[in-house]
């Protein structure tokens, strides 16, 4: 469960990104985070995997207060949260297999389990037969699948995605969304910041709209609500 | 840390040498050039130091004993001199021995001094050596104040000059070596910084998937170590080879007892060991300094 209480964030340069956020996301929910550029979506997302610390307020994730979490404990937190980005963040000099295995090597999983687990998730994202390819030999959609595979390979409770379809064409985006739904159906919480109006309006989920650092709308099965 | 993780770090660090081909080459070259310079300097400096030591250890204080001194007085003077903490060694040389030495040192012409055997004008002498050659002057001044120390000679003037020259030479050498090492460290840390900068994405992703700072640091630590060790290979081979040839070539020709090269073994091996250690330190230090910047949360 994710719970934010009175979260404020002011960056050192004086920009006030979050201005009193209160929200509660239950385990297994699927949540879209929408809003204009610069409204605080990214900061909101970054708070959840402790890339940014709140200036004040508390962020509880599965009983841990991220506002008080020591830097040295951040790696442990990240092992329970999968993160997916618009630009995939794959290592170009590693193969698909190695990119995914990376997340397990880091947590010192045994090589036998790594192999088993990596093949499982590659199968799930439909890239089992491309395990030996390098990222630049894949299409954008395939690269995003690899990055999703990496985010779920250590079975996290929460997957956070920051505009995962932002760099993809519409057809490919639908495929990626199917994948997130599949992950969500297995009980994983999915929090996704997006600008994709068609997706939000057709795959109906909870929508949280952020403007000027505040939540202005929070509806179950909501609409995108912006023109573009 | 498990054995598997250590194996992974070893594998990754070696793979990454290959992946960052040109940067690896640049870093190794930087280490190579530095260690070559440092090595040459070390060999020159240590040999010079060796000459200096030999010259210095030849410095001695000759205490001429007053002719009126009775054997008892002589004993007392000896005890007094021995009581000075810096004194290492004191030997007695009677005036007959002194004359013999004098005659011997003149060789053929020395025989004309034989006349003095009947009426020896020289005095009995205590030859005093100090533990540290540089204490000579201080000790000599002290002995001068003792009773029955008629004259104290240690090559006044020249010795001071000699010590001063040697000190300056040593300091210059040390300064040069330190400066060289310093430059090398900056050079290498910058090179490695570039390699790490090129890999900040890798570090970012490692942190994203939950790698601890220690885990991230290990491969870089090892990579720095390899760079340093690989960089030491050429300088060591070159220096061992050249010093061996230089030594076998020059050794028979150097007859002056002061001007002797340090023997190839163990000296050259010691220099090699120093270079290996320096290479490893420079490499590790350089990579650790650079990676630290990217690990701040």
Interface residues (C-beta under 8 A of the other chain):
Chain A: X49 X71 X72 X74 X75 X76 X77 X78 X79 X83 X89 X90 X91 X93 X102 X103 X105 X106 X107 X108 X110 X111 X150 X154
Chain B: X1 X2 X4 X5 X8 X19 X201 X202 X204 X205 X206 X207 X208 X209 X210 X211 X212 X213 X215 X297
